Amino acid sequence: MASTKSLPHGPSAVADAQRSRRRSMAHERYPPLVSIFEASAALLLAYDVEPYGEEEDPRLIIGFAEDRVRPQLPRANFHTGDFCFGAMTDVRPPPELSSHAAPTERAPLLAGDSSATLSTDSDWQQRQSTGSLIAHEARSLLHSSSHLLLGNLLQAVISLSQVASSGHLGTRELAAIGLAHIVVILTGYPIAFAVLGCLETCASQAFTSARPQLVGGYFVRALQMQWAMGLALAPLWLNASTPLTYLLDDAETVAMAAEYLRWYFVPFMVFSNMLCARQILYAQGITYPAPYLTLLGALFTMAFQYLLVFAPHFEMGVRGIAIASGISYLAMFLATLTVIVRHDVKRIRGSQAPWRPMLRLLPYSLALALFSTGTSELVTVVAAHLGPVALTTQAVLSALNRVLSITSSSIGVAALNRSGNLIGLHAPRHARAAALTALGAAALVAALAFVALLVAPHWWIHIFTNDEHTVEQATRVLPIVALAFAAQTLAFVASQLLAAQGRQSLAVRIKFGVLYVVAVPLAYYWTMTRDYGLAGLWAAVAIGHLATAVMESLVVLKTDWVQLVDKCAYITQH
């Protein structure tokens, strides 16, 4: 009876025990054959798993297209379902074999147990030349940023359709929408993009860590933070008549703007949630749905704007524009959630994320968002004091800036998520190569934009206006503006790389010191005291962005990536 009690109970348990004994006997009798079988099975499993990023060439997973160096073959442990490399005890294969291998109960939770992972990844990557790593990252960056670029262009179409609809209603409606969007830019965007910045850092690092389930947990935390901060903002948007009177004396225009804000509050919150949902895809290296999702939103926007604003049975005015935007954002949000569910949602859900990483990054992300929106608005305010001609010229230059920033935004978002993935994966050398590639791509785009603006200045200005006096004024300052645009492109990508490292606090100190301590007083002196006009204003802006780009790029280049990987791994999960 004693021996009977020691046996496993149930048919499945008995079968498992028998298979385990047969494997042990096979290992003892035929170790070479078993090792070959296990290595072959491990490679088949590696190819069967979805590769890092979507639609990536399997050759890049196993050792790059050049196939110069073969990685160490994994040895599959069929008793536990884990992979082992050499004498290491790390249960996760390197990224080149599988980025989706599920962690087990023996997976290290980083911090003090991550030295083995660092050693394994570094040993494999040291066999790759820096040129091979950079070439691989260049292909990855081009692949991801091209999808994001198309999505951003379609997003610009949505924004332009909102302005066009209000313009066809009348000049007063157009002024009301413009006045309302000042409130949206100064109060709503900082909240939306601050929480999004926290999610970008945490989700991109968590996806390739030992606990990818934290990605879903961080998504929930982001939604909770956005709605908590949005509800605190609701009294201002729902009762905006009094604050808006300080910006404009026209009572009818103020009333329309206040009405638009009341109806736009819920759509804006849905828009913020949609951005977070889209980031969950980007954190997994899934960028190809971006153009299709935004195209869906553009179609919904144009259809419902026509129905609610211009159709005879509705004609809701500015309310119809806000409601149509809300329907468009909701359609994109639901479609994004559908795509998330269809891409192995079980891998990224099932774990409750800690509050501390998101809350630690929130103040600095909020400051960065305020700096981004505040700088452009401050330039517009100063231009308004220079007279109507300067304000009109500044409006054209601002529109040109928004068009050119679409490319830098696409590169920055792609670089942030790629770098964050590699940091979470404990691949310091590969992460450094990704950062170098992103900085090089940003410098190339900045140089091309600078040359394009210098070669054909009249062509660019005529896109936005045919007024010859405005064209002449804008062309006169365009060389300085081109330098500011180029520096801003490099500065944005460098800031995104710092955000991928979780170093938003350093980016805040650099931007505040350069833009507000140096550039703002310089702009006031050149514009108001020396009477240089827009040329002096944009010269100060160019100096600020150029100094920011140089300082942040140097910080990225001098990063101790091995130390950073250890630090970020612990902070993201605690």
N, C-alpha and C positions, 0 to 999 in steps of 0.2 A: 504493500500500500504506500509506503514512503516513496518508493521509486515512481509509482504512478502519479503521485501528487506533484512531483518535480517536472513532469512533462507539460508542454504547452497545451492549452485547452482549445478546442475548435479545429475544424478541418483546415482553415486558412493558416492558423498559427502553426499547425503541424507541417503543412506544406512549406511555409517560410523557413522553418527550422531545418527541414530536409535540404532545401536549396542552399541554405547557408553552409551546411556540412559538406555538400558536394563541391561548392566553390572552394572551401578550405582544402579539401583533398586535391582538387585540381591544381591549386597554387603549389601544394607540396610536390605533386608528381610532375607537372609540366609547367614550371614557372616561365620559361621563355615564350611558349605558345600563349599562355594566359596574358602575359604582359602585352604581346602584340595585339591580341584580341581587344584588350581593354583600351589600348591607345587608339585602335581603329574606331571602336565604338565612341570614344570620347570625341574624336574628330567629326564623326557623323552627327553626334549630338550638337557639336559646335555649329555645324552648317545648318542644322535643322532649326536652331534658335534664330529668332528675328535679329538681324544685325543692328549695330549701333546706328541710329538714324534710319531714315526710310530709304529703301531702294538703293542701298549701298553695295558696291561691287564686293562679292565675297572674297576676292583676292586681297582687298584692302584689309579684311578682317584677319587674314592669316599671315600677312607680312608684306603688304603693299604690292602694287602692281609690278614693281621691278623684280620682286621675288628674290632679292639678293641674300637675305638671311632668313632662315627658318626658325621659328620660336621653339622653345623646348616643348616636346610633346607631353600632353597632360596624361596623368595616370588616374583612371576613374576608379573610385572605391565603390563597388556595387553593394557593399554592406550598408553604407550610409547615404549613398547617392551624391557624395561630394566629389570634388576634383582636388587633386593634390599635384603640386609641381615640385619635382625633385624631393628634397628633404623638408620643404616648407610645409607649414601647417595651415596656410591660408586656404579657405574653402572656396574662394571666388576666383574663377579664371581671369586672366588679363583681358582687357577690353578687346584685344584683337581676336579673341576666340569667342567670347560671348559677353554681351552687356546685359543679358537678361537672365542669367543663371540665378535661381532663387537661393537666398541665404538659408542656412540651416541653424540648428541649435548651437553649432560650434563656431559660427561666424563671429569674428571679433567685432565689437561695437566701437571700433576705432580707438581714440585716446591712446591709452598705454599699450593696447594690444595690436596697434597698427604697424609696428616696425617690420613685421614679416611681410605684410602687403607692400610696403614701400620698397623693401629690398627686392622682392620678386619683380615688381613692375620696373624698377630701375635696372635690374640685371638684363631684362629683355630689351628695354629701350636703348640701353647703352650700345647695343649691337647695331642700332639703326643710325645712319648718318643724320645730321641736323637737316641737310637738304631733303632727305626723304620725308622726314616728319613735316617740314614746312610745305613740301609739295602736296602731301596728303591733306594738310589743314587748308591749303589754298583751294583744293577741290571741294572740300567740305564747306568752306565759307562761301564759295561761289554758289554751290548748290542750295544752301539754306537762304542766303541773302537774296537770291533771285526770286524765290517765292515770296519772301517778305516784301520785296520791292513792288511786285505786282499788287500785293494786298494793300500796301500803303497808297499806291496810286489810285486804286479803287476807293479807298477810304477818303482820299481827297475829293473824288467825284461826289461822294455823299455830302461832304461839307459844302462843296460848291453848289450842289442842288438846293440845299437849305437856304443859302444866300440868294440864289437865283429866284426861288419861290417868293421870298420876302420882297425882293426887288420888283417883281411883277405885280405885287399887291399895291405898291406905292412907296414913295420916298419916306413917308412917316413910318411905315411898317419896317422898312429896311433899317432906318435909324433905331427903331425899337429893338430889333434883333441884335444889332451891333452893340447897343447899350447893355442888353441883357447878357451878352456873351462876355462883356468885361467882367461881370460878376462871376460868370461860370469859370473864366480863365483864372481869376485871382483867388477864388474860394473853392471851386469844385475840382479843377484839375490837380491842384496840389494834393488833395486827399486821395483822389483816384490813383495818381501816379506814385504817390508815396507808398501806399499799400502794395501796389504792383511792384515797386522796386524791392520791397522786402521779400515778396513772393519769388521774384526772379532769382535772388541770391539763394534762398533756402531750398526752393524746389529743384533748381538745376544741380545743386550739390547733393541733395538727398536722393535723386533718382539713381545715380550710379554708386551710391554708398551701400553699406550692408543692410540698410533698412529703406528700400525704395517705397515702402508703404507710407512713409512720411509725406510723400508728395500730395496724396489725397488729403492727409491731415492738415497740411499747410494751406491747401486750397480752401478748406472749411474755415480755417483761422482768418484767411484773407477776407472771405465774405463777411464773417462776423465783424471784423475790424472796419470794413467799408461801411456796413450798415450802421454800426454804432457811431462812427464819425459823421455819417450822412444825416442821421437823425438829429445829431447835435447841430448840424448846419441847416436843418429844415426850417426853423423859425425865421431865419434870414431870407431864404428863398420864397417862403410862403407869404411874407410880409415885407416885400422889397420896395414898396412905394416910397417910404420915408428915406431910406439910404440913397435911392436913385435920384431923389430931388437935389442931393448935393452935387451930382454929376451933371444934371441937365435941368433947365428951368421950364422946359415945355411939358405941361401937365399931361397932355394927351399922349405924347410919346412915352412918358414915364409910366402911364397907366398900361399901355400896350406891353412895355417891357416887363412890368410886374406880372401881368397876366401870363406872358410867355414863361417866366420863371416858375410860376405856380404849376403850370401844366408840364414843365420840362423836368421837374425834380425827380419823379419816379423814372422816366426814361433815362435820365443821366445816371441814376443808380444802377439800372440794368446795363447801361453802357460800361460802367465801371466793373460790374461782375463779369461781363463778357470779356473784357480785357484779361481778367484773372483766369477765366476758363481757357482762353487762347494761350496763355502762358503755360498752362499745364501741358499742352501739346508741344510747345517750343522746348520745354524742359526735357522732354523725351526725344528731342531731335526730330520731331514731326512738324515740318513746315509746309509741306505741299498743299494742305487744305486751305491755307490762308487766302489765296486768290479766289477760290470758289466760295468760301464763306463770305468774303467781302462783296463779291459779285451778287450773291443772294441778298445781302443787305442793301446794295445799291438798287437792285430791281424793286425790292419792297419799298424803299424810300421814294423812288420816283412814282411808283404806282399809287401809293397811299397819299402822297402829297397832291397828286392830281385829283384823287377822289375827295379828300377832305378839304382841300384849299380852293380848288377851282371848279369842281363839279357843281352843277346848279342846285342839287338837293342838299348840299352841305355848306360850302363856302364858310368855313369856320375861322378863316383868317390865321392869325399867329398861333391860335390854339391848335389848328389843324397841322401846322408845321411841327409843333412839339409832339403831338400824338403820332403823326406819321413817323417821326424819328424814333419814338418809343417802340412802335410795332417793328420797325426795321431792326433795332437793337435786340428786341426779344427774339426775333427770328434767327439772328446770328448767334445769340446766346444758346438757344435750344439746339441749333445745328451743331455748334461747337461741342456741347455736352454729348450729343449723339456720336460725334467722331471720337471723343474721349472713350466712350463706352465700347466702341468697336475696336479700339486699339488696346486690348489686353488690360482692361480696367482693374482686374483682380490684382495685378502686380503693384498698383499704386494706391490701393485702398486697404483699409483694415487696421490702421494704426492711428492713434491719437497723437497729434503733433504737440510739442511743448509750445507754450506762449513766449518763453523768454527770447528765443532768437528773433522772432518777428518784432517784439516790443523793443528789443535792443537796437534794431536797425531803423525803427520807425522815425525817431526824431531827425536822424541824419538824412533819411530818404525824403522826409517832408521838407527839410531845408534845401536839398538839391532841387526838388520840384519847384519850390518858391523862387530859387535863384534863376532857374530856367525861364519861368514865366515872368518873373519880376524884371529881369534884364531887358527883355524885348518891350515890355510895357513901359519901362522907364525911358527907353529911347524914344518911344512914341510920344510920351508926355513932354519930353524936352523939345522934340520937333514941333509939337503944337505951339510952344511958346515962341518959336522962330517965325511963325506966320503961316498963312494958308498955303503958300507955295511950297514951303519946306514940309508941311504936313502931307500934302499931296504926293510929293516926291518920296517921303518916308513910307507912305502907304504902298507905293509901287515897289520900293526896296524890300519891305516886309513880305509882300506877296512873293517876290523872287526868292527871298530867304526860305520861305516855307516850301517852295518847290524843290530847291536844291537840298534842303535838309532831309527830304524823303530818302535819298540814297544813304546818307550817313546814319540815319535812324535804322535802316535795314541792316547795315553792316554791324552797327553797335549791338542790336538785339541778338543777332546771330552769334556774334563774338562772345557776348555775355553768357549765353546758354552753353555754348561749346566749352568755354573756359571753365564754367562752373561744373559741367559734367566731368571734365578731366580732373578737376580738383577733388570732387567727390569720389572719383575712381582711384585716387591715390596714384596719379601719374604726373609727378612734378615736371619731368623733362618734356613730356608731351604737352602739358599745360603751358609751359614756357614757349614751345613752338607755336601753339595756337595764338598766344598773345602777340608774338612777333609777327605772325602772319596778319593778324587783325590790324596792328599798327601800320604795317606796310601797305595793306589795302586802303586804309584810311588816308595815308599820305598820298597814294596814287590818285584816289578820287579827288582829294583836295587840290592836287596839282592840276588835274584835268579841268576841274571846275574853274580854277583861277585862270588858266589859259583860255578857256572858252569864253569867260566874261570879258577878258581883255581883247580877244580877237574880234568878237562880234557884239559890242556893247549895245548898239542901236537895235539889233535884232531882239535881244532879250528884253529891252525896255518896251519895244513896240508890242510885245505879247500882252502887256497889261494896259497900255494907254497909247493913244494916237496924238495926244496933245504935244505939240512940238516944244513948247516951253518946258513942260515937265520932262520930256525926253532929254532936252539939253541939260537941265539941272541934274537929272539922275546920271547921265553919262559922265558929267564932270566929276562926280564923287565915286563912280563905279570902280576904278582901280583900288581905292581904299576899301570899299565895300567887298570887293573880291578877295582881298587879303583877309578881311574879317571872316568871310564865309569859309575860306580854306582853313583858317586856324580853328574855327568853331567845329568843323568836321572832325579834325584830329582830336580836339579836346573832348568831344562827345564820345568817341570810341574809347579813348583812354579812360574816361569816367566810367563807362560801362565795364571795362576790364577791372577797374578798382571795385566796382559793385559786385562783380563775379567773385572777387576775393573777400567780400564782406568788409571792405575798408571804406565805406561811405563817409565815415567821420573824417578821414584824411582828405577825401575829395571836397568835403564841405569847407575845411580849413583853407585849402588851396584856393577855392573859388571865392570865398569871402574875402580873403586877404588880397587877392589880385584884382577881382572885379569891383569890390565895394570900397576897399581901403585905398587902392591905387587908381583904378580906371575911372570911377565916378568923380572924384575930385579933379582928375585930369580933364575929363569931359566938361565939367562945369567951367574950368579955367579957360580951355580953348574955345568953348562955345559962347559963354556969357561975357567973359572978361576980354579975351582976345578977338572976339567976334569973327571966328572962323566958320561959323554956321554948321551945316551938316558935315562938312569935311572934317572939322575939328571933333564933332561928336563921334563920327565913325572911326576916326583915327584912334580915339581913346578906346572904343570898343574893340578895334583890331588889336591894339596892344594888350588889352586884357585877355582876349581869347588866345592870342599867341603865347603869352606867358603861361596861361593855364595849360595849354597843350604841351608845352615844353616840360613843365614841372611834372605833370601827371604822367607823361610818357617816360620820363626819367625814373619815376617811382616804379612804374611797371617793369622797366628794363632791369632795375636793380633789386627786384623782388627775390627773396630767398624762398624758392618754391617748395623745397622740402619742408622747411619749418612752417610755411603757410599751410601746406596740406594737412599737417598734424593739427594745427590750431583750428582750421576751419572744420575739420572732421568732428572735433569735439563740440564746438560751439553750435553747429547746425543741429545736433541731435540732443542737446541738453538745454 
